[in-house]
Amino acid sequence: MRQFIDVTGKTEEEAIQNALRQLGLDRDDVSVEILERAKSGFLGLGSCPAKVRVSYGPEEEEEPAAPAEAEARQEEPKPVKAERKPRQERKAAEKPAAPAEEPEAAPEEKQPETVQTLGEEVDDEKAQAIRKFLSGLLEQMESTAEIHIYLAEKGRYKVILEGKGLGALIGRRGETLDAIQQLTSYAVNRSGGGRVRVQLDAENYREKREQSLQHLARKVAAKVTKYHRSVTLEPMNAYERHVIHTALQDVPGVTTYSTGTEPNRRVIVAYDREKK
């Protein structure tokens, strides 16, 4: 059952960190909803702390519902055909306009393949449970991918799928890979023996996607500071939202927070005058 706590703080980020300390969880283990924005007031009068709702725990449904393609993909505005004008007017019309508030995510960039340096594979009790569950699931999906399991750090297992034609296991923007990862984590942790985190990857997708999101975050932040306008990004899962938050946490003049409910939860990149 999905649970939540409401926590306050001087700023939205402080409230989030207070909640994470109480729960003993990481940012990518929870979903955050801004209930009340912080208000500084005048000369300290009328100030109001930020209030956030942090949700955690397994979803009510074991299998995550993928967002509808029409909702997940933001359509880029179609250019309006301009009427023929004199030369001077045409030059003026060619000047760039202000950015749309919901830009489409930057296309996936070609990145060089990186060599995995995760050490020796592990075969402890949790690794065996991961392998058993994934083997059965991949068999049902008629996939012959090889499963390699590493202990990246205590309590976090890195699972690498290797093989040919793994696009079907990754899915559109990693949605299938995320679903397999969530099901594997749920199956392994419900058996007891201590909670662990499972990170699943195939064809180095995670690193490529992370680099693409970081590029998008920097691009959007530049527009926000230039035009002093908030930008709402496309729906993202908890891990991808965490990448955006982390990429922009130290950028002057920019703050980030999440809004909406899964699976259409989005990151808002907002102008922050006090952070300049």
N, C-alpha and C positions, 0 to 999 in steps of 0.2 A: 504494500500500500504506500503510495507517495505521501510523504509528510513534509511539513514546512514549519519554519519559525520566523517571527517578525522581530527585527532587530533595528535599533537606532544608532546613529553616530553623527558626528559633526559634519561629515561629508558622506556621499554615497559609498565611496570606496572604503572609508573607515567602518561604515555599518556592515559592509560585506565582509571585511576582514574580521570584525567582531563575531559575526555569525560563523565563519569558517573555524575560528579558534574554539568556539563553543562546541561545534560539531566534530572537530578533529578531522575535517575533510579538506580536499584540495578544490581549487576554483572550478576545475573541469568535472568535479563529481556532483555539482549542484547546478540548479537553475536560479537565476536572480531576477526578481521583479521589483522595479522601483515604485514604491507606494507613495512616498512623499519626497520631493526634492528639498535639499537644504536651503534655508533662507537666512541670510545674514542680518536682516533688519537694519535699522538706522541707529547708529551709536550703541549697538548692542541691544536695543529695544525691539521687541517683536521678532526676534530670531527664532528659527524653528529647525530642529535637527532633521537629518535625512532618515527616512524609514524604508527598509527593504524587506522583502519576503523571500527567504531562501528555501527552495524546495529540494528534497533529497530522498534517497531510497528508490526502490524499483518502481517502474511504471505499473499501472494497473493491468495493462496488457503486456504479455511477455514479448510479443512481436511488435516492434515499433511500426506505426503507420507512416509510410513514406508520404511526404507532402505531394499534393497534386502538382503535376508538371506545370500547369498554367499558373499556380500560385508561386511555385518555387523559382520559376524563371521570370525575371522582370523584363518586360519588353522595352527595348530601346526606342525612344520617341522617333517617329518617322519624320524625315525632313519635309517641310512644306515647300512646294514649288513656288518660287517667287516670280512675280510678274516682271517682264522685261523693263528695266529702268535705264536712265542715262548712266554714262560711265562713272561719274562721281558718286551717284547713289548706289551703284553696284559695289563699288569699293567699300563704302561705309557698311553695306549689308554683310560684307564678308568678315567683319570683325567678330571674334568669338563671343558667344553669349554665355550667360551664367550657367553653371552646371545644373543638371536635373537633380532633384533631391534623392532619387533612388537609382543610382547608376547601376548598370549591369556589371557583374563581377568581371574582373580582367580575365581574358582567356588564359587557359593553362599554358605556361611557358615550357619550352623544351629545356630540361635541366640535365646535366651530365649525370650518369649513373654513379652512385656512391657505393663504396665497398662497405658491407656491414662488418663492424668490428665489435662484436658482442661476446667474444670469447667462446668457450666450449658450450655445447648444448647441455641442457639439464634434463634429468629423468626422475625427479622426485615425485612425491604423491600428487601434488597439484599439477605438475607437468603431465603426468600420466592421465589425470582426469581431463585436462585440456585436450590432449591428443585423442583420447577415446571419444569425447563428444564431437570434436571436429571431424574425425574420420567417418563417423556415422553420418554427420550432416553433409559432408562433401560427397559421400557415396550416394545419398539421396539426390543431390544436385548433379550427379553424374560428372563429377570433376575428379581428375587424377592428380591434383596438386599435392606436392610433397609438403609435409609439416615439419618445421624446424622451430624449436622452443628454446629460448634463452632467458636467464634471470638477469634482466637489465639492472635491477637493484632490488633490495629486500622488499618483498611484497609486490613486485611488479614484473610480470612476465611479458616478454616480447615474442610474439609468434609471427614467423615469416612463412608465407605460402609461396612456393616456387613451382614453376611449370610453364607451359605454353597456353596462350589464349585465356588468360585469367581476367579478361575484361568483364566477363559475366559475373565474377565474384566481387569485382569492385563496384560495378553499377554506376549510374549517373551520379557524378560528384561524390562518389564513395558511399552512396546510400546503402547498397547491398553489403559492402564491407563493414559498415557501421552496425548494420542489423546482425550480421554474423558475430561481430565482436560482442555486442550486447547480450546475445543469446548465450554465447560461450561463457561470458563472465557470470551470468545469472546461474547457469547450470553448474559451474565449478564452485561458486560461493554458497549455494543453497545446501551443499552437502556438509557444511561445517568445516572445522579445522582451521579457522582464521580466514579473514577476508583478504583477498588479493586483487590486484588490478591486472587486467588482460588487455594488451594492446596488439591488435592484429594488423598486419600489413601485407601487401602483395605488389610486386613490380615497383617497389620503392614509392608507392603512391603517396604515403603520408608526408614524406619529406618534400616531394614535388608540390603537393597541395599546400603545405605550410609556407613554402617559398612564394607561391602564387598569392596566398592570403596576405602575407607580409607586404608584398608589392602593392596589392590593392589598398591595404591600410595606409601606407605612406602616401599613395596617390590621393585618396579621399581626404586625409588629414591636411594635405597641402591646399585642397579646395576649400575646406572648412575654415582654415586660418586666413585664406585670401578673401573669401566672400562673407565670412562671419555668419555662415548658415549651417544648420545641422543637416546631416546626411544619414538616411536610413538605409542600411544594407539589406541584401537579400536574406531570406531565412537560412539559418545555419544551425548545426548541431552544437552541443555544449563544447566539444573539443575545438571546433573552428571558431566559436565565439571567444574561447579562451586565447587562441592565437591572436585575434584582433585586439583584445584587451591588453595582452602582454606587449604587443608591438607598439602600442600607442600610450602606454602608461607613463612614459617619461617625456612625451612630446609636448613642448610648450604650447599653450593656447588651445589644447584639445583635451576633452574628457570623453569617456565612453561608458555606456550602460546598456542593458538589455531590456527589451520590452516584448510583450505578447506571450503566447502560450505555445508549447510544443504541438505540432512540429513546425509551426510558423513563427518561432521566436527569432527576433532580429536584434542586431547591434545598432545602436544609434551613436554616431560620432558627432559630438556637439562642440560648439565653440565655447571656451572657458576663459573669460577675460582675466579671472583671478590667477590662472595658471601661467600667464605669460611672464 
